[in-house]
Amino acid sequence: MGINLGYGIQNQETGAAGFSATFELNPRFRRGSLNLFAGTSLQSDDNRLRAVGGFKWSPDNTWVIGNQYDGRAQNPFVQYLFGNNSVGLLYVGARRLTLTGGVSF
């Protein structure tokens, strides 16, 4: 269990930067790991607190599937992890497919 504070450079739907704070639960299993998260987000385009949440499942710590609710829409995704980096596909609002990339530090 933990708390995650974040800052996003770009929001997929609006292009707005934003802050988030989530509580996270990370149970481990024989095969894989699960991440459950819930919290709030504040995006610079409307300055409203929104509820956010979702889950990520990784069977091998290389591939990840999940869904995130960004306060506006459900966004299913798949990611490939390598080192501190990731690439993936995000189905924004279950309407538009987009390529994602990330770095963890």
C-alpha distance (Angstrom), angle and dihedral (degrees) to the residues before:
residue distance angle dihedral
M1 . . .
G2 3.76 . .
I3 3.76 149.2 .
N4 3.79 121.3 -106.9
L5 3.81 122.6 -161.7
G6 3.78 116.3 -168.3
Y7 3.76 146.4 175.3
G8 3.79 121.3 -154.3
I9 3.77 121.0 -153.0
Q10 3.80 92.8 -157.6
N11 3.77 133.8 13.9
Q12 3.81 112.4 -143.3
E13 3.78 95.9 -132.2
T14 3.80 104.5 39.1
G15 3.78 108.2 17.8
A16 3.82 87.5 -123.9
A17 3.77 124.5 137.0
G18 3.78 117.2 -125.4
F19 3.78 150.3 173.6
S20 3.79 128.3 -124.9
A21 3.78 138.9 -172.7
T22 3.80 120.2 -166.7
F23 3.76 139.0 173.8
E24 3.79 111.0 -134.8
L25 3.78 136.0 -161.1
N26 3.83 116.9 -164.0
P27 3.81 112.9 -172.8
R28 3.81 116.6 -178.3
F29 3.78 123.9 -146.7
R30 3.80 135.1 -171.2
R31 3.75 88.4 -94.1
G32 3.76 114.0 28.4
S33 3.74 141.8 -22.6
L34 3.77 137.2 -98.4
N35 3.80 129.2 -147.1
L36 3.81 118.8 -162.9
F37 3.78 117.6 -175.5
A38 3.81 139.4 177.2
G39 3.77 133.3 168.7
T40 3.78 144.4 101.5
S41 3.78 137.4 -58.3
L42 3.80 132.6 -160.7
Q43 3.82 116.4 -160.7
S44 3.79 121.4 -164.0
D45 3.82 94.6 -132.7
D46 3.81 95.1 68.9
N47 3.84 106.7 6.5
R48 3.82 92.7 -136.9
L49 3.78 125.1 136.5
R50 3.78 109.7 -122.0
A51 3.79 130.6 -172.1
V52 3.82 112.9 -113.9
G53 3.79 132.3 -176.1
G54 3.74 147.8 139.8
F55 3.76 147.4 133.5
K56 3.80 141.4 -97.9
W57 3.81 125.0 -158.8
S58 3.80 123.1 -166.1
P59 3.81 119.1 -176.9
D60 3.83 93.3 -172.5
N61 3.85 109.0 11.8
T62 3.82 88.3 -108.5
W63 3.81 103.1 72.8
V64 3.81 122.4 44.0
I65 3.79 130.6 -171.6
G66 3.76 125.1 -176.8
N67 3.75 151.7 121.4
Q68 3.79 131.1 -109.9
Y69 3.77 128.0 -164.7
D70 3.81 106.2 -150.5
G71 3.80 97.2 -168.4
R72 3.80 91.9 -89.9
A73 3.80 109.8 45.3
Q74 3.81 145.3 0.5
N75 3.81 113.3 -97.3
P76 3.83 116.7 -168.1
F77 3.82 115.1 -162.9
V78 3.79 147.8 175.4
Q79 3.82 124.0 -153.2
Y80 3.78 138.8 -173.5
L81 3.83 114.5 -146.5
F82 3.81 125.1 -153.1
G83 3.78 120.0 169.1
N84 3.81 108.3 -45.5
N85 3.82 91.5 -24.9
S86 3.78 135.9 87.3
V87 3.79 139.3 -171.9
G88 3.76 125.8 -172.0
L89 3.75 153.5 136.9
L90 3.81 123.4 -92.7
Y91 3.79 122.8 -166.9
V92 3.83 98.1 -147.1
G93 3.78 111.2 -145.1
A94 3.81 87.1 -18.3
R95 3.84 85.5 -77.8
R96 3.82 110.7 81.6
L97 3.79 129.6 39.1
T98 3.82 115.7 -141.3
L99 3.79 136.9 176.5
T100 3.82 116.6 -117.8
G101 3.77 134.8 -163.5
G102 3.76 132.6 -177.4
V103 3.78 147.4 174.6
S104 3.81 125.5 -151.8
F105 3.77 121.5 -152.8
